[in-house]
Amino acid sequence: MTTVTDDHVVKYGLVLILGVFFLLLALWYFVIAKVLRFRGVVTTGRVKDVEIDNDGDGTAVVWIIEYFDQDKKEYEKAHQVHSSEPRGIGTKVKIVYDPKQPKIAEVNNFSALYGVMYGAFVLSIPLLIISLGYFIFYKAYL
C-alpha cells in the first residue's frame, strides 16, 4: 500500500501554489486587456527604433514605438516581436492606450493583448489539476 508522507504534501502544496500564482497572473492580464479594449483609445504609432539582441538563446527584436495621446503628448512603448516580422523604422503600428494612464499601452492585436494571459492560463491548468487531484484523493491513503 502506498503511504503519503509530509514530503509529498509539501511538493504538491508547492505545485498548487504555483498553479494559483499562474491563474492569478492570467486574471490580472485579462483585466488589463479588457480595460484597454473597452476604455482604451486606438491611435497610430510609429516605429522609432528597432533594437536587436543576439544572445545565446536566439534573436530578440524590440520595436520602440512612439505614439501620441489625445493631448498630443508623446509616449514610447517597447514591444518585442518575432524576428520574422520585418518592419523598419517609420512603419505605422496601431496602439491602444488607457486615456487615464497613457503610459499603459499595447500594440492593438490579439497576441499582444492576450498572449501572456493565455500562456499563464495554460500553465496553471495542469498544475492545478495535478495538485488538486492529489489533495482530493489524499484522504484515500490515510
N, C-alpha and C positions, 0 to 999 in steps of 0.2 A: 504494500500500500504506500502511496506517495504521501509524504508529510510536508506540511507548509512550515517554513522557517521564517524567522524575522528578517532574514536576508532577502527572501522573496518579496515580502511585504514592502520592504524599503525600495527594492528595484522597481516593482510595479507601481509603487507610490510615486516615484520619480517620473516614470513614464506617464502616469496620469497628470502630474503637474505640468509636464512638457506639453501634453495634448491640450490641456486647458489654456496654457500660455498661447499656443498657436491659434486656438479657437478665438481667444480674446483679441489677438493681433488681427485676425481676419475680420472680426466685427468692427474693430477700430478703423481699418482701412475701408470697410464697407460704408461706414458713416461718413468718412471724409469724401469718398467718391460720390455718395448721394448728395452731400452738401454742395459739392462742385457741380453736379448735374442739375440740381433743382434751383440753387441760388446763384450759381456761377454765371459769369459773363464771358461769352466767347469772343475772342479777338484774334487778330492775325499777328503772330510774332515773326521774327526774322532770325535766322541762324547767324549769330555774330561771330562765332569762332567754333572750330572743331578741334577737340583735343583727342589725341590717340595715345593710348597707354599700352605698350607692348611689354607685358611681363611674362613670366614663365608659363602662366596658365592660359595665355591667349591674348587676343587683342580686344581692348575695350575702347569704344568710340563714344565720346561725350559731346553732345551739341551744347553750346552755350547760346541760349535763345533770349533775345531781348524782346520785350513787349511793353505796351503802354496801357495804363488803366484809363478809366473814364475821365480822370482829371489830367491826363496827358503826362503822368509821372512815369518814368522809366523803371522797369524791373528786369532782372535776369533770372533765368531758370536753367539749371544744368540738367540735361536729360540724356541718360545712357541709352544707346541704341545698338542694334545688331550691326556688325560691320558690313552686312550685306545690304544695308540701306544707304545707298550713295546719295548724299545731299551735301552740297557745298555751301560755302559762306554766301549769305544772301537769300537762301531758299526760304520761302514763306511756310510757316507752320501754324496750324490752328491751336490756340491755347485757351484753356478755360481757367478762370481765376475767381476767387471769392472777393466780391466787391467790398466786403467789410474788412478783409485782410488780404490785399492784393498780392502779398508775397506767397500766399498759398495758391499755387498754380500747378497745372499739369497739362501735358500735351493732350489734346482732345481726341483720343482714340481709345478703343476698348482695352487694349493691353496695358496702356499707361495708367488708366483709371482703375482697372480691376485686377491687374496681373498679380500684384502682391497679395491681394485678398484671396484670390483663388489658390495661389501657392500655399499660403498659410492654412487655408481650409483643407486642402488636400493632404497636407502633412498632419493636421490634427485628427482627422477621422480614424486612420488606422491606430494611432496612439491611444485614442480614447476607447476604441473597440477592444484592443488588446488588454488595456489596463482595467477597464470596467468589467470585461468578461472575466478576468482573473478574480476581481473582488466580488463579483456576483456569485461565482462558483467556489469562492474561498471557504465558505461555511461547510461545503460538502466534504472537505478534507479535515475538518476539526474533530 
